[in-house]
Amino acid sequence: MTACLISTCFLCTHLMYYPYRSMHLNRLQTSAYTVLTLLYFIGLVMVLKDESGNRDEGDSDNTELDVLLVMLLLAVFAVSAATIGDAVWAAVSWLRSTKRLLKKMQMRSE
């Protein structure tokens, strides 16, 4: 429970201040904090469900928790793919702006 609260506090603090100059890095950190907070929350739900005694060895009524875990796994992959796509997009736009700047510098030197 403590990890979930601390992670949520870090997420809220990050969303209030956006500490990085680049919005790309802010989005990356926000995604990481969000997935981490969800991971701790799901872990907390699992621990509370185990402590309540509702989970037996042969119990097949855990479909809600199973669906939640699969959705969390898909969310981790989706955030990772979006982060990679955002990084590639930032690199391509940086290369384009660098090429434009080099062309301008060549035109001025001639």
Summary of the structure (lengths in Angstrom):
residues: 110
radius of gyration: 21.7
end to end distance: 65.6
largest distance: 79.8
contacts: 246
relative contact order: 0.10
helix: 85%
strand: 0%
